[in-house]
Amino acid sequence: AVKTSIGQHCEIHTFDMDNYSHIVEPTGAFYHQWGLSDKTESKKKQRNSGMFHHEYKTLADTVKLLGHQNRTIDIFKIDCE
């Protein structure tokens, strides 16, 4: 729906620490397995099934890694957990 409203040139990127690439990538969106934070770092998290490594990046580092400096972000949606 976003590409229809804005245009086919629109890039859609989604970010989550869990692996949803099998759901996201068939839609044509780009999937990145990291979360946004106030600093770029790797953290270990304990869950019921064991330890997990989670990657976090700042918005500035994310923009730079994706090569989106000096580009307009038309829509920015974030879920806070």
C-alpha positions in Angstrom: 0.0 0.0 0.0 2.9 2.4 0.7 4.5 1.9 -2.6 1.1 2.5 -4.3 0.6 5.7 -2.4 4.2 7.1 -2.7 5.6 5.4 -5.7 7.5 2.4 -6.8 10.8 4.2 -6.1 9.9 4.0 -2.4 12.2 1.7 -0.3 10.7 0.0 2.7 13.1 -1.1 5.5 12.0 -3.0 8.5 14.1 -3.7 11.6 13.6 -6.3 14.4 16.0 -8.3 16.6 14.1 -11.5 15.8 14.4 -13.1 12.4 11.4 -12.3 10.3 13.2 -12.2 7.0 11.1 -15.1 5.7 8.0 -13.0 6.1 9.3 -9.5 5.2 11.5 -10.2 2.1 8.8 -11.7 -0.1 7.0 -8.4 0.2 9.9 -6.6 -1.4 10.9 -4.8 1.8 14.4 -4.9 3.1 14.8 -6.7 6.4 17.5 -5.8 9.0 18.0 -7.8 12.1 18.9 -5.0 14.6 17.1 -2.5 16.8 17.4 1.2 17.1 19.0 2.7 20.3 20.8 5.7 21.5 24.1 3.9 20.9 25.5 1.3 18.5 26.3 -1.9 20.5 25.8 -5.6 20.9 24.0 -6.9 23.9 23.4 -10.4 25.3 19.9 -11.1 26.4 18.6 -14.1 28.4 15.4 -15.8 27.2 13.7 -19.0 28.2 15.5 -20.9 25.4 19.0 -19.5 26.1 21.2 -16.5 25.5 20.7 -14.3 22.4 22.9 -11.6 20.9 21.0 -8.5 19.9 22.5 -5.8 17.8 21.5 -2.1 18.2 22.4 0.8 16.1 21.7 4.5 16.3 19.5 6.1 13.7 22.5 8.1 12.4 24.6 4.9 12.0 21.6 3.1 10.4 21.2 5.9 7.8 24.9 5.8 7.1 25.0 2.0 6.8 22.1 2.0 4.3 23.7 4.8 2.3 20.7 7.1 2.9 22.6 10.3 3.9 21.0 13.4 2.3 17.9 11.5 1.4 14.4 12.2 2.6 12.6 9.7 4.8 8.9 10.1 3.9 7.5 7.8 6.6 9.1 6.7 9.8 7.1 4.3 12.0 8.5 2.8 15.2 7.1 0.4 17.8 8.5 0.9 21.2 8.9 -2.2 23.4 
